[in-house]
Structure formats: C-alpha cells, structure tokens
Amino acid sequence: MEPFVTHRGRVAVLDWTDVNTDLIIPARYLKRIERTGYGKLLFADKRYAPGGAPPIDDPDAHGPDAPDFPLNDPALKGATVLVAGRNFGCGSSREHAVWAIAQAGYRAVIAPGKGEGFADIFEGNAYNNGLLPIELDESEWRKIADAGLASPATEVTIDLEARVITLHRAGGTDDAIPFEVPEAQRHRLLNGLDAIAETLQHDAEIGRHERSMPAWITPATTA
C-alpha cells in the first residue's frame, strides 16, 4: 500500500448527501473476480449517459459521459481529492467502493460532520486501502466545497503528519484547516500498512509464540 504523508491536488466536489455504496459501485460489478479495473466503474449509473455504463467484463466499453454529472466537468480531470456530502459510503459493506474511488485517482475524501461524514464500514475500508477519509466541521468543509465549486483550479495540501489541510484558493488566499484522524490509522497510512501488513511486522514474535505452544491435537496412534 502506498504511504500517505503529504498530498497536494485539485478538488472535485460532489455535494450529495447519503451517497451509498451501490451508487459508488453498482452491485452487478461485484461479480468481477479482479481487484483492479474499477476506476471506470465509479458512479457508473450516474457518470455515463443512459445505457452507457460498461459491461461487467469490460470497463473500457462504456458510452458517452452524462453531461449533468458533476464529476464529468472536463476541468476536473486529474482531481485527486473528492469533496463529498454527509453520510458518504452508507449502505452495504462492499470494499469495491473504496477500490473504485482510489483507482479513479483519488487519494482522499473529505466529508462534513464529525462522526457523521462517513459510514463506519466504508471508513474502515478506506483506511485499509490507503484512501484517507477526513471529517470536518460543516463550516470548515463548506470553505473547501465552496472554493471548489467556485473554481476547478482550487487545490488542497493534506499534511497527515501535521494533521492540517491547506486550502489553496484560485485567487491566492490560503486557509489552514486542522483535522483529526485516529492515531492507529494515521500510523498505518504514514507507513503504507494495511491491517495484514501491520500484523506481519510481528511475524517473528508470532512464530516464536506458535512454536512455544503445545499441540492442540495429539495425533492418534495406529495399531
């Protein structure tokens, strides 16, 4: 997993509340056995014109973009920070939703309402896949969302070590916005560790413990 220390990128605003995981990645795509190729399936039923969503087995075979979908603005191409509405990632627990967001090029998602910005399982999946979920007070979130809606040139710098977002407005005015992140998750992201990789850091100790334990089952002797 790629470490997240400091990231600067343009913001893309999807100011919708209660965006569920079926909207982020429709359930039919969960039949795919690969763990890659989900970027073009992100918001497939909204992102493409009616009937244009790609088939399950070929993400590249999609129709034209839907002109009214906010993230399809050509000026937002290359944006790497998604600014979303409250309760983002609600619904089913599919990890594919995080894969799709990350594989579409986003490194972080910023939502309003501390404790209410993200569904719990989505938030956990995000941390475990190197996608930084940030919850801000409504007023601080609104600064970023309004700046992003006003100009597609709006950027933020996210400093995970300092736990500060710097908002770079197109007009040249910067704001520093502190944010909170659980220390255990911060440590994992800074070091590029998912839960399994963090556990394997203690592989030697685990091995010693296993070798010191008595056998759980004594093989039966044969006559």
PyMOL CGO cylinders between C-alpha atoms (Angstrom):
from pymol import cmd
from pymol.cgo import CYLINDER

trace = [
    CYLINDER, 0.00, 0.00, 0.00, 1.37, 3.43, -0.92, 0.3, 1, 1, 1, 1, 1, 1,
    CYLINDER, 1.37, 3.43, -0.92, 2.16, 5.56, 2.15, 0.3, 1, 1, 1, 1, 1, 1,
    CYLINDER, 2.16, 5.56, 2.15, 0.18, 8.76, 2.62, 0.3, 1, 1, 1, 1, 1, 1,
    CYLINDER, 0.18, 8.76, 2.62, 2.30, 11.51, 4.13, 0.3, 1, 1, 1, 1, 1, 1,
    CYLINDER, 2.30, 11.51, 4.13, 1.60, 14.75, 2.26, 0.3, 1, 1, 1, 1, 1, 1,
    CYLINDER, 1.60, 14.75, 2.26, -0.55, 15.16, -0.81, 0.3, 1, 1, 1, 1, 1, 1,
    CYLINDER, -0.55, 15.16, -0.81, -1.42, 18.21, -2.90, 0.3, 1, 1, 1, 1, 1, 1,
    CYLINDER, -1.42, 18.21, -2.90, -4.13, 18.01, -5.51, 0.3, 1, 1, 1, 1, 1, 1,
    CYLINDER, -4.13, 18.01, -5.51, -7.17, 19.64, -7.06, 0.3, 1, 1, 1, 1, 1, 1,
    CYLINDER, -7.17, 19.64, -7.06, -10.56, 19.07, -5.50, 0.3, 1, 1, 1, 1, 1, 1,
    CYLINDER, -10.56, 19.07, -5.50, -13.70, 17.71, -7.14, 0.3, 1, 1, 1, 1, 1, 1,
    CYLINDER, -13.70, 17.71, -7.14, -16.96, 18.45, -5.35, 0.3, 1, 1, 1, 1, 1, 1,
    CYLINDER, -16.96, 18.45, -5.35, -19.88, 16.01, -5.28, 0.3, 1, 1, 1, 1, 1, 1,
    CYLINDER, -19.88, 16.01, -5.28, -22.19, 17.83, -2.87, 0.3, 1, 1, 1, 1, 1, 1,
    CYLINDER, -22.19, 17.83, -2.87, -24.67, 14.97, -2.45, 0.3, 1, 1, 1, 1, 1, 1,
    CYLINDER, -24.67, 14.97, -2.45, -25.74, 13.54, 0.90, 0.3, 1, 1, 1, 1, 1, 1,
    CYLINDER, -25.74, 13.54, 0.90, -26.29, 9.84, 1.68, 0.3, 1, 1, 1, 1, 1, 1,
    CYLINDER, -26.29, 9.84, 1.68, -24.30, 8.55, -1.29, 0.3, 1, 1, 1, 1, 1, 1,
    CYLINDER, -24.30, 8.55, -1.29, -24.50, 4.79, -0.81, 0.3, 1, 1, 1, 1, 1, 1,
    CYLINDER, -24.50, 4.79, -0.81, -22.06, 2.15, -1.95, 0.3, 1, 1, 1, 1, 1, 1,
    CYLINDER, -22.06, 2.15, -1.95, -24.41, 0.88, -4.66, 0.3, 1, 1, 1, 1, 1, 1,
    CYLINDER, -24.41, 0.88, -4.66, -24.25, 4.32, -6.24, 0.3, 1, 1, 1, 1, 1, 1,
    CYLINDER, -24.25, 4.32, -6.24, -20.47, 4.40, -5.87, 0.3, 1, 1, 1, 1, 1, 1,
    CYLINDER, -20.47, 4.40, -5.87, -20.08, 0.93, -7.45, 0.3, 1, 1, 1, 1, 1, 1,
    CYLINDER, -20.08, 0.93, -7.45, -23.27, -0.82, -8.63, 0.3, 1, 1, 1, 1, 1, 1,
    CYLINDER, -23.27, -0.82, -8.63, -23.78, -4.32, -7.20, 0.3, 1, 1, 1, 1, 1, 1,
    CYLINDER, -23.78, -4.32, -7.20, -23.53, -6.10, -10.55, 0.3, 1, 1, 1, 1, 1, 1,
    CYLINDER, -23.53, -6.10, -10.55, -19.83, -5.24, -10.73, 0.3, 1, 1, 1, 1, 1, 1,
    CYLINDER, -19.83, -5.24, -10.73, -19.14, -7.22, -7.58, 0.3, 1, 1, 1, 1, 1, 1,
    CYLINDER, -19.14, -7.22, -7.58, -19.27, -10.34, -9.77, 0.3, 1, 1, 1, 1, 1, 1,
    CYLINDER, -19.27, -10.34, -9.77, -15.85, -9.40, -11.13, 0.3, 1, 1, 1, 1, 1, 1,
    CYLINDER, -15.85, -9.40, -11.13, -13.08, -11.55, -9.67, 0.3, 1, 1, 1, 1, 1, 1,
    CYLINDER, -13.08, -11.55, -9.67, -10.29, -9.00, -10.29, 0.3, 1, 1, 1, 1, 1, 1,
    CYLINDER, -10.29, -9.00, -10.29, -9.24, -6.41, -7.76, 0.3, 1, 1, 1, 1, 1, 1,
    CYLINDER, -9.24, -6.41, -7.76, -8.28, -3.89, -10.46, 0.3, 1, 1, 1, 1, 1, 1,
    CYLINDER, -8.28, -3.89, -10.46, -10.11, -2.06, -13.22, 0.3, 1, 1, 1, 1, 1, 1,
    CYLINDER, -10.11, -2.06, -13.22, -12.73, -0.39, -11.03, 0.3, 1, 1, 1, 1, 1, 1,
    CYLINDER, -12.73, -0.39, -11.03, -11.83, 3.23, -11.72, 0.3, 1, 1, 1, 1, 1, 1,
    CYLINDER, -11.83, 3.23, -11.72, -14.01, 3.47, -14.83, 0.3, 1, 1, 1, 1, 1, 1,
    CYLINDER, -14.01, 3.47, -14.83, -16.86, 1.78, -12.96, 0.3, 1, 1, 1, 1, 1, 1,
    CYLINDER, -16.86, 1.78, -12.96, -17.02, 4.52, -10.31, 0.3, 1, 1, 1, 1, 1, 1,
    CYLINDER, -17.02, 4.52, -10.31, -20.54, 6.02, -10.26, 0.3, 1, 1, 1, 1, 1, 1,
    CYLINDER, -20.54, 6.02, -10.26, -21.23, 4.03, -13.45, 0.3, 1, 1, 1, 1, 1, 1,
    CYLINDER, -21.23, 4.03, -13.45, -25.01, 4.52, -13.37, 0.3, 1, 1, 1, 1, 1, 1,
    CYLINDER, -25.01, 4.52, -13.37, -24.69, 8.30, -12.98, 0.3, 1, 1, 1, 1, 1, 1,
    CYLINDER, -24.69, 8.30, -12.98, -21.43, 9.01, -14.71, 0.3, 1, 1, 1, 1, 1, 1,
    CYLINDER, -21.43, 9.01, -14.71, -22.39, 7.72, -18.15, 0.3, 1, 1, 1, 1, 1, 1,
    CYLINDER, -22.39, 7.72, -18.15, -25.36, 8.61, -20.35, 0.3, 1, 1, 1, 1, 1, 1,
    CYLINDER, -25.36, 8.61, -20.35, -28.36, 6.26, -20.00, 0.3, 1, 1, 1, 1, 1, 1,
    CYLINDER, -28.36, 6.26, -20.00, -27.45, 2.82, -21.28, 0.3, 1, 1, 1, 1, 1, 1,
    CYLINDER, -27.45, 2.82, -21.28, -23.75, 3.71, -21.41, 0.3, 1, 1, 1, 1, 1, 1,
    CYLINDER, -23.75, 3.71, -21.41, -22.48, 2.01, -18.25, 0.3, 1, 1, 1, 1, 1, 1,
    CYLINDER, -22.48, 2.01, -18.25, -19.79, -0.55, -19.10, 0.3, 1, 1, 1, 1, 1, 1,
    CYLINDER, -19.79, -0.55, -19.10, -20.46, -4.28, -19.04, 0.3, 1, 1, 1, 1, 1, 1,
    CYLINDER, -20.46, -4.28, -19.04, -19.12, -6.30, -16.14, 0.3, 1, 1, 1, 1, 1, 1,
    CYLINDER, -19.12, -6.30, -16.14, -16.26, -7.83, -18.08, 0.3, 1, 1, 1, 1, 1, 1,
    CYLINDER, -16.26, -7.83, -18.08, -15.05, -4.74, -19.98, 0.3, 1, 1, 1, 1, 1, 1,
    CYLINDER, -15.05, -4.74, -19.98, -14.76, -1.45, -18.06, 0.3, 1, 1, 1, 1, 1, 1,
    CYLINDER, -14.76, -1.45, -18.06, -13.42, 0.30, -21.17, 0.3, 1, 1, 1, 1, 1, 1,
    CYLINDER, -13.42, 0.30, -21.17, -16.56, -0.42, -23.20, 0.3, 1, 1, 1, 1, 1, 1,
    CYLINDER, -16.56, -0.42, -23.20, -18.62, 2.47, -21.86, 0.3, 1, 1, 1, 1, 1, 1,
    CYLINDER, -18.62, 2.47, -21.86, -20.79, 5.03, -23.58, 0.3, 1, 1, 1, 1, 1, 1,
    CYLINDER, -20.79, 5.03, -23.58, -20.51, 8.83, -23.51, 0.3, 1, 1, 1, 1, 1, 1,
    CYLINDER, -20.51, 8.83, -23.51, -20.35, 10.79, -20.26, 0.3, 1, 1, 1, 1, 1, 1,
    CYLINDER, -20.35, 10.79, -20.26, -23.55, 12.16, -18.77, 0.3, 1, 1, 1, 1, 1, 1,
    CYLINDER, -23.55, 12.16, -18.77, -23.20, 15.95, -19.18, 0.3, 1, 1, 1, 1, 1, 1,
    CYLINDER, -23.20, 15.95, -19.18, -25.03, 16.77, -15.93, 0.3, 1, 1, 1, 1, 1, 1,
    CYLINDER, -25.03, 16.77, -15.93, -22.95, 14.59, -13.60, 0.3, 1, 1, 1, 1, 1, 1,
    CYLINDER, -22.95, 14.59, -13.60, -20.78, 16.97, -11.51, 0.3, 1, 1, 1, 1, 1, 1,
    CYLINDER, -20.78, 16.97, -11.51, -17.57, 14.95, -11.71, 0.3, 1, 1, 1, 1, 1, 1,
    CYLINDER, -17.57, 14.95, -11.71, -17.71, 14.87, -15.51, 0.3, 1, 1, 1, 1, 1, 1,
    CYLINDER, -17.71, 14.87, -15.51, -16.72, 18.52, -15.81, 0.3, 1, 1, 1, 1, 1, 1,
    CYLINDER, -16.72, 18.52, -15.81, -13.65, 18.41, -18.11, 0.3, 1, 1, 1, 1, 1, 1,
    CYLINDER, -13.65, 18.41, -18.11, -11.98, 21.00, -15.88, 0.3, 1, 1, 1, 1, 1, 1,
    CYLINDER, -11.98, 21.00, -15.88, -11.96, 18.45, -13.04, 0.3, 1, 1, 1, 1, 1, 1,
    CYLINDER, -11.96, 18.45, -13.04, -9.93, 15.89, -14.96, 0.3, 1, 1, 1, 1, 1, 1,
    CYLINDER, -9.93, 15.89, -14.96, -6.99, 14.88, -12.80, 0.3, 1, 1, 1, 1, 1, 1,
    CYLINDER, -6.99, 14.88, -12.80, -8.57, 15.96, -9.50, 0.3, 1, 1, 1, 1, 1, 1,
    CYLINDER, -8.57, 15.96, -9.50, -7.30, 13.78, -6.64, 0.3, 1, 1, 1, 1, 1, 1,
    CYLINDER, -7.30, 13.78, -6.64, -9.34, 14.93, -3.63, 0.3, 1, 1, 1, 1, 1, 1,
    CYLINDER, -9.34, 14.93, -3.63, -13.06, 14.18, -3.57, 0.3, 1, 1, 1, 1, 1, 1,
    CYLINDER, -13.06, 14.18, -3.57, -15.24, 16.53, -1.53, 0.3, 1, 1, 1, 1, 1, 1,
    CYLINDER, -15.24, 16.53, -1.53, -18.42, 14.65, -0.72, 0.3, 1, 1, 1, 1, 1, 1,
    CYLINDER, -18.42, 14.65, -0.72, -21.61, 15.22, 1.28, 0.3, 1, 1, 1, 1, 1, 1,
    CYLINDER, -21.61, 15.22, 1.28, -22.61, 13.86, 4.65, 0.3, 1, 1, 1, 1, 1, 1,
    CYLINDER, -22.61, 13.86, 4.65, -23.01, 10.10, 5.25, 0.3, 1, 1, 1, 1, 1, 1,
    CYLINDER, -23.01, 10.10, 5.25, -20.87, 9.14, 2.28, 0.3, 1, 1, 1, 1, 1, 1,
    CYLINDER, -20.87, 9.14, 2.28, -20.44, 5.40, 1.71, 0.3, 1, 1, 1, 1, 1, 1,
    CYLINDER, -20.44, 5.40, 1.71, -23.58, 4.26, 3.52, 0.3, 1, 1, 1, 1, 1, 1,
    CYLINDER, -23.58, 4.26, 3.52, -25.35, 1.05, 2.53, 0.3, 1, 1, 1, 1, 1, 1,
    CYLINDER, -25.35, 1.05, 2.53, -23.67, -2.30, 2.01, 0.3, 1, 1, 1, 1, 1, 1,
    CYLINDER, -23.67, -2.30, 2.01, -20.15, -3.00, 3.17, 0.3, 1, 1, 1, 1, 1, 1,
    CYLINDER, -20.15, -3.00, 3.17, -18.56, -3.67, -0.24, 0.3, 1, 1, 1, 1, 1, 1,
    CYLINDER, -18.56, -3.67, -0.24, -14.84, -2.89, -0.28, 0.3, 1, 1, 1, 1, 1, 1,
    CYLINDER, -14.84, -2.89, -0.28, -15.14, -2.41, -4.04, 0.3, 1, 1, 1, 1, 1, 1,
    CYLINDER, -15.14, -2.41, -4.04, -16.48, 1.11, -3.38, 0.3, 1, 1, 1, 1, 1, 1,
    CYLINDER, -16.48, 1.11, -3.38, -13.13, 2.17, -1.96, 0.3, 1, 1, 1, 1, 1, 1,
    CYLINDER, -13.13, 2.17, -1.96, -11.25, 0.37, -4.75, 0.3, 1, 1, 1, 1, 1, 1,
    CYLINDER, -11.25, 0.37, -4.75, -13.26, 2.30, -7.35, 0.3, 1, 1, 1, 1, 1, 1,
    CYLINDER, -13.26, 2.30, -7.35, -12.57, 5.68, -5.74, 0.3, 1, 1, 1, 1, 1, 1,
    CYLINDER, -12.57, 5.68, -5.74, -8.87, 5.00, -5.29, 0.3, 1, 1, 1, 1, 1, 1,
    CYLINDER, -8.87, 5.00, -5.29, -8.44, 3.54, -8.78, 0.3, 1, 1, 1, 1, 1, 1,
    CYLINDER, -8.44, 3.54, -8.78, -10.15, 6.60, -10.24, 0.3, 1, 1, 1, 1, 1, 1,
    CYLINDER, -10.15, 6.60, -10.24, -7.21, 8.60, -8.89, 0.3, 1, 1, 1, 1, 1, 1,
    CYLINDER, -7.21, 8.60, -8.89, -8.50, 9.97, -5.58, 0.3, 1, 1, 1, 1, 1, 1,
    CYLINDER, -8.50, 9.97, -5.58, -6.19, 9.91, -2.54, 0.3, 1, 1, 1, 1, 1, 1,
    CYLINDER, -6.19, 9.91, -2.54, -8.61, 11.41, -0.02, 0.3, 1, 1, 1, 1, 1, 1,
    CYLINDER, -8.61, 11.41, -0.02, -12.32, 12.05, 0.55, 0.3, 1, 1, 1, 1, 1, 1,
    CYLINDER, -12.32, 12.05, 0.55, -13.48, 15.00, 2.66, 0.3, 1, 1, 1, 1, 1, 1,
    CYLINDER, -13.48, 15.00, 2.66, -16.99, 14.99, 4.14, 0.3, 1, 1, 1, 1, 1, 1,
    CYLINDER, -16.99, 14.99, 4.14, -18.87, 17.19, 6.64, 0.3, 1, 1, 1, 1, 1, 1,
    CYLINDER, -18.87, 17.19, 6.64, -19.99, 16.25, 10.12, 0.3, 1, 1, 1, 1, 1, 1,
    CYLINDER, -19.99, 16.25, 10.12, -17.59, 14.74, 12.61, 0.3, 1, 1, 1, 1, 1, 1,
    CYLINDER, -17.59, 14.74, 12.61, -18.81, 11.22, 13.28, 0.3, 1, 1, 1, 1, 1, 1,
    CYLINDER, -18.81, 11.22, 13.28, -21.40, 11.61, 10.51, 0.3, 1, 1, 1, 1, 1, 1,
    CYLINDER, -21.40, 11.61, 10.51, -19.34, 12.18, 7.39, 0.3, 1, 1, 1, 1, 1, 1,
    CYLINDER, -19.34, 12.18, 7.39, -18.81, 8.51, 6.51, 0.3, 1, 1, 1, 1, 1, 1,
    CYLINDER, -18.81, 8.51, 6.51, -20.47, 5.20, 7.16, 0.3, 1, 1, 1, 1, 1, 1,
    CYLINDER, -20.47, 5.20, 7.16, -18.33, 3.23, 9.61, 0.3, 1, 1, 1, 1, 1, 1,
    CYLINDER, -18.33, 3.23, 9.61, -17.53, 0.25, 7.38, 0.3, 1, 1, 1, 1, 1, 1,
    CYLINDER, -17.53, 0.25, 7.38, -16.71, 2.45, 4.39, 0.3, 1, 1, 1, 1, 1, 1,
    CYLINDER, -16.71, 2.45, 4.39, -14.37, 4.50, 6.59, 0.3, 1, 1, 1, 1, 1, 1,
    CYLINDER, -14.37, 4.50, 6.59, -12.59, 1.35, 7.81, 0.3, 1, 1, 1, 1, 1, 1,
    CYLINDER, -12.59, 1.35, 7.81, -12.24, 0.03, 4.26, 0.3, 1, 1, 1, 1, 1, 1,
    CYLINDER, -12.24, 0.03, 4.26, -10.82, 3.38, 3.17, 0.3, 1, 1, 1, 1, 1, 1,
    CYLINDER, -10.82, 3.38, 3.17, -8.11, 3.36, 5.82, 0.3, 1, 1, 1, 1, 1, 1,
    CYLINDER, -8.11, 3.36, 5.82, -7.21, -0.23, 4.97, 0.3, 1, 1, 1, 1, 1, 1,
    CYLINDER, -7.21, -0.23, 4.97, -6.74, 0.61, 1.28, 0.3, 1, 1, 1, 1, 1, 1,
    CYLINDER, -6.74, 0.61, 1.28, -4.72, 3.82, 1.56, 0.3, 1, 1, 1, 1, 1, 1,
    CYLINDER, -4.72, 3.82, 1.56, -7.64, 6.21, 0.95, 0.3, 1, 1, 1, 1, 1, 1,
    CYLINDER, -7.64, 6.21, 0.95, -7.73, 8.95, 3.59, 0.3, 1, 1, 1, 1, 1, 1,
    CYLINDER, -7.73, 8.95, 3.59, -11.26, 9.80, 4.84, 0.3, 1, 1, 1, 1, 1, 1,
    CYLINDER, -11.26, 9.80, 4.84, -11.41, 13.21, 6.54, 0.3, 1, 1, 1, 1, 1, 1,
    CYLINDER, -11.41, 13.21, 6.54, -14.38, 14.51, 8.52, 0.3, 1, 1, 1, 1, 1, 1,
    CYLINDER, -14.38, 14.51, 8.52, -14.59, 18.25, 9.13, 0.3, 1, 1, 1, 1, 1, 1,
    CYLINDER, -14.59, 18.25, 9.13, -16.99, 20.56, 10.89, 0.3, 1, 1, 1, 1, 1, 1,
    CYLINDER, -16.99, 20.56, 10.89, -19.64, 21.77, 8.47, 0.3, 1, 1, 1, 1, 1, 1,
    CYLINDER, -19.64, 21.77, 8.47, -18.23, 25.31, 8.38, 0.3, 1, 1, 1, 1, 1, 1,
    CYLINDER, -18.23, 25.31, 8.38, -14.69, 24.15, 7.55, 0.3, 1, 1, 1, 1, 1, 1,
    CYLINDER, -14.69, 24.15, 7.55, -15.95, 21.65, 4.97, 0.3, 1, 1, 1, 1, 1, 1,
    CYLINDER, -15.95, 21.65, 4.97, -18.03, 24.40, 3.38, 0.3, 1, 1, 1, 1, 1, 1,
    CYLINDER, -18.03, 24.40, 3.38, -14.92, 26.54, 2.84, 0.3, 1, 1, 1, 1, 1, 1,
    CYLINDER, -14.92, 26.54, 2.84, -13.38, 23.80, 0.71, 0.3, 1, 1, 1, 1, 1, 1,
    CYLINDER, -13.38, 23.80, 0.71, -16.61, 22.88, -1.07, 0.3, 1, 1, 1, 1, 1, 1,
    CYLINDER, -16.61, 22.88, -1.07, -17.47, 26.49, -1.92, 0.3, 1, 1, 1, 1, 1, 1,
    CYLINDER, -17.47, 26.49, -1.92, -13.95, 27.16, -3.19, 0.3, 1, 1, 1, 1, 1, 1,
    CYLINDER, -13.95, 27.16, -3.19, -14.04, 24.02, -5.32, 0.3, 1, 1, 1, 1, 1, 1,
    CYLINDER, -14.04, 24.02, -5.32, -17.44, 24.92, -6.78, 0.3, 1, 1, 1, 1, 1, 1,
    CYLINDER, -17.44, 24.92, -6.78, -16.24, 28.46, -7.50, 0.3, 1, 1, 1, 1, 1, 1,
    CYLINDER, -16.24, 28.46, -7.50, -13.13, 27.35, -9.39, 0.3, 1, 1, 1, 1, 1, 1,
    CYLINDER, -13.13, 27.35, -9.39, -11.90, 23.98, -10.68, 0.3, 1, 1, 1, 1, 1, 1,
    CYLINDER, -11.90, 23.98, -10.68, -8.36, 25.26, -10.05, 0.3, 1, 1, 1, 1, 1, 1,
    CYLINDER, -8.36, 25.26, -10.05, -8.89, 25.00, -6.28, 0.3, 1, 1, 1, 1, 1, 1,
    CYLINDER, -8.89, 25.00, -6.28, -6.30, 22.79, -4.60, 0.3, 1, 1, 1, 1, 1, 1,
    CYLINDER, -6.30, 22.79, -4.60, -5.64, 21.45, -1.12, 0.3, 1, 1, 1, 1, 1, 1,
    CYLINDER, -5.64, 21.45, -1.12, -2.48, 20.19, 0.53, 0.3, 1, 1, 1, 1, 1, 1,
    CYLINDER, -2.48, 20.19, 0.53, -3.15, 17.44, 3.05, 0.3, 1, 1, 1, 1, 1, 1,
    CYLINDER, -3.15, 17.44, 3.05, -0.38, 17.01, 5.60, 0.3, 1, 1, 1, 1, 1, 1,
    CYLINDER, -0.38, 17.01, 5.60, -1.11, 13.83, 7.54, 0.3, 1, 1, 1, 1, 1, 1,
    CYLINDER, -1.11, 13.83, 7.54, 1.89, 14.23, 9.82, 0.3, 1, 1, 1, 1, 1, 1,
    CYLINDER, 1.89, 14.23, 9.82, 0.76, 17.69, 10.93, 0.3, 1, 1, 1, 1, 1, 1,
    CYLINDER, 0.76, 17.69, 10.93, -2.96, 16.85, 10.51, 0.3, 1, 1, 1, 1, 1, 1,
    CYLINDER, -2.96, 16.85, 10.51, -3.61, 20.05, 8.60, 0.3, 1, 1, 1, 1, 1, 1,
    CYLINDER, -3.61, 20.05, 8.60, -5.35, 20.76, 5.29, 0.3, 1, 1, 1, 1, 1, 1,
    CYLINDER, -5.35, 20.76, 5.29, -4.18, 23.89, 3.49, 0.3, 1, 1, 1, 1, 1, 1,
    CYLINDER, -4.18, 23.89, 3.49, -6.84, 25.24, 1.15, 0.3, 1, 1, 1, 1, 1, 1,
    CYLINDER, -6.84, 25.24, 1.15, -5.32, 26.96, -1.88, 0.3, 1, 1, 1, 1, 1, 1,
    CYLINDER, -5.32, 26.96, -1.88, -7.98, 29.16, -3.43, 0.3, 1, 1, 1, 1, 1, 1,
    CYLINDER, -7.98, 29.16, -3.43, -7.69, 30.13, -7.07, 0.3, 1, 1, 1, 1, 1, 1,
    CYLINDER, -7.69, 30.13, -7.07, -7.38, 33.78, -6.02, 0.3, 1, 1, 1, 1, 1, 1,
    CYLINDER, -7.38, 33.78, -6.02, -4.27, 33.06, -3.98, 0.3, 1, 1, 1, 1, 1, 1,
    CYLINDER, -4.27, 33.06, -3.98, -5.75, 33.09, -0.46, 0.3, 1, 1, 1, 1, 1, 1,
    CYLINDER, -5.75, 33.09, -0.46, -4.83, 30.10, 1.69, 0.3, 1, 1, 1, 1, 1, 1,
    CYLINDER, -4.83, 30.10, 1.69, -6.58, 28.71, 4.77, 0.3, 1, 1, 1, 1, 1, 1,
    CYLINDER, -6.58, 28.71, 4.77, -5.16, 26.19, 7.25, 0.3, 1, 1, 1, 1, 1, 1,
    CYLINDER, -5.16, 26.19, 7.25, -7.78, 23.71, 8.45, 0.3, 1, 1, 1, 1, 1, 1,
    CYLINDER, -7.78, 23.71, 8.45, -6.82, 21.18, 11.15, 0.3, 1, 1, 1, 1, 1, 1,
    CYLINDER, -6.82, 21.18, 11.15, -8.37, 17.73, 11.08, 0.3, 1, 1, 1, 1, 1, 1,
    CYLINDER, -8.37, 17.73, 11.08, -8.44, 14.67, 13.31, 0.3, 1, 1, 1, 1, 1, 1,
    CYLINDER, -8.44, 14.67, 13.31, -7.58, 11.09, 12.48, 0.3, 1, 1, 1, 1, 1, 1,
    CYLINDER, -7.58, 11.09, 12.48, -7.26, 8.10, 14.85, 0.3, 1, 1, 1, 1, 1, 1,
    CYLINDER, -7.26, 8.10, 14.85, -3.61, 7.59, 15.73, 0.3, 1, 1, 1, 1, 1, 1,
    CYLINDER, -3.61, 7.59, 15.73, -3.61, 3.90, 14.83, 0.3, 1, 1, 1, 1, 1, 1,
    CYLINDER, -3.61, 3.90, 14.83, -4.96, 4.66, 11.36, 0.3, 1, 1, 1, 1, 1, 1,
    CYLINDER, -4.96, 4.66, 11.36, -2.61, 7.61, 10.96, 0.3, 1, 1, 1, 1, 1, 1,
    CYLINDER, -2.61, 7.61, 10.96, 0.35, 5.34, 11.73, 0.3, 1, 1, 1, 1, 1, 1,
    CYLINDER, 0.35, 5.34, 11.73, -0.78, 2.80, 9.15, 0.3, 1, 1, 1, 1, 1, 1,
    CYLINDER, -0.78, 2.80, 9.15, -1.26, 5.37, 6.42, 0.3, 1, 1, 1, 1, 1, 1,
    CYLINDER, -1.26, 5.37, 6.42, 2.03, 7.13, 7.07, 0.3, 1, 1, 1, 1, 1, 1,
    CYLINDER, 2.03, 7.13, 7.07, 3.82, 3.80, 6.79, 0.3, 1, 1, 1, 1, 1, 1,
    CYLINDER, 3.82, 3.80, 6.79, 1.78, 2.28, 3.97, 0.3, 1, 1, 1, 1, 1, 1,
    CYLINDER, 1.78, 2.28, 3.97, 0.44, -0.56, 6.10, 0.3, 1, 1, 1, 1, 1, 1,
    CYLINDER, 0.44, -0.56, 6.10, -2.89, -2.30, 5.87, 0.3, 1, 1, 1, 1, 1, 1,
    CYLINDER, -2.89, -2.30, 5.87, -4.07, -4.42, 8.81, 0.3, 1, 1, 1, 1, 1, 1,
    CYLINDER, -4.07, -4.42, 8.81, -2.37, -7.57, 7.49, 0.3, 1, 1, 1, 1, 1, 1,
    CYLINDER, -2.37, -7.57, 7.49, 0.94, -5.85, 6.77, 0.3, 1, 1, 1, 1, 1, 1,
    CYLINDER, 0.94, -5.85, 6.77, 0.92, -4.33, 10.24, 0.3, 1, 1, 1, 1, 1, 1,
    CYLINDER, 0.92, -4.33, 10.24, 0.38, -7.77, 11.76, 0.3, 1, 1, 1, 1, 1, 1,
    CYLINDER, 0.38, -7.77, 11.76, 3.19, -9.26, 9.69, 0.3, 1, 1, 1, 1, 1, 1,
    CYLINDER, 3.19, -9.26, 9.69, 5.61, -6.77, 11.25, 0.3, 1, 1, 1, 1, 1, 1,
    CYLINDER, 5.61, -6.77, 11.25, 5.40, -9.10, 14.24, 0.3, 1, 1, 1, 1, 1, 1,
    CYLINDER, 5.40, -9.10, 14.24, 5.85, -12.28, 12.22, 0.3, 1, 1, 1, 1, 1, 1,
    CYLINDER, 5.85, -12.28, 12.22, 8.93, -13.37, 14.19, 0.3, 1, 1, 1, 1, 1, 1,
    CYLINDER, 8.93, -13.37, 14.19, 7.18, -12.94, 17.55, 0.3, 1, 1, 1, 1, 1, 1,
    CYLINDER, 7.18, -12.94, 17.55, 4.09, -14.74, 16.27, 0.3, 1, 1, 1, 1, 1, 1,
    CYLINDER, 4.09, -14.74, 16.27, 6.26, -17.60, 15.05, 0.3, 1, 1, 1, 1, 1, 1,
    CYLINDER, 6.26, -17.60, 15.05, 8.05, -17.90, 18.41, 0.3, 1, 1, 1, 1, 1, 1,
    CYLINDER, 8.05, -17.90, 18.41, 4.72, -17.93, 20.23, 0.3, 1, 1, 1, 1, 1, 1,
    CYLINDER, 4.72, -17.93, 20.23, 3.31, -20.62, 17.95, 0.3, 1, 1, 1, 1, 1, 1,
    CYLINDER, 3.31, -20.62, 17.95, 6.38, -22.81, 18.41, 0.3, 1, 1, 1, 1, 1, 1,
    CYLINDER, 6.38, -22.81, 18.41, 6.12, -22.47, 22.18, 0.3, 1, 1, 1, 1, 1, 1,
    CYLINDER, 6.12, -22.47, 22.18, 2.52, -23.63, 22.31, 0.3, 1, 1, 1, 1, 1, 1,
    CYLINDER, 2.52, -23.63, 22.31, 1.64, -27.30, 22.88, 0.3, 1, 1, 1, 1, 1, 1,
    CYLINDER, 1.64, -27.30, 22.88, -0.04, -29.09, 20.00, 0.3, 1, 1, 1, 1, 1, 1,
    CYLINDER, -0.04, -29.09, 20.00, -3.79, -28.63, 20.09, 0.3, 1, 1, 1, 1, 1, 1,
    CYLINDER, -3.79, -28.63, 20.09, -4.44, -32.17, 18.85, 0.3, 1, 1, 1, 1, 1, 1,
    CYLINDER, -4.44, -32.17, 18.85, -2.29, -35.18, 19.62, 0.3, 1, 1, 1, 1, 1, 1,
    CYLINDER, -2.29, -35.18, 19.62, -2.25, -37.46, 16.57, 0.3, 1, 1, 1, 1, 1, 1,
    CYLINDER, -2.25, -37.46, 16.57, -3.96, -40.74, 17.26, 0.3, 1, 1, 1, 1, 1, 1,
    CYLINDER, -3.96, -40.74, 17.26, -1.68, -43.74, 17.32, 0.3, 1, 1, 1, 1, 1, 1,
    CYLINDER, -1.68, -43.74, 17.32, -2.42, -46.57, 14.97, 0.3, 1, 1, 1, 1, 1, 1,
    CYLINDER, -2.42, -46.57, 14.97, -2.37, -50.20, 15.96, 0.3, 1, 1, 1, 1, 1, 1,
]
cmd.load_cgo(trace, "trace")
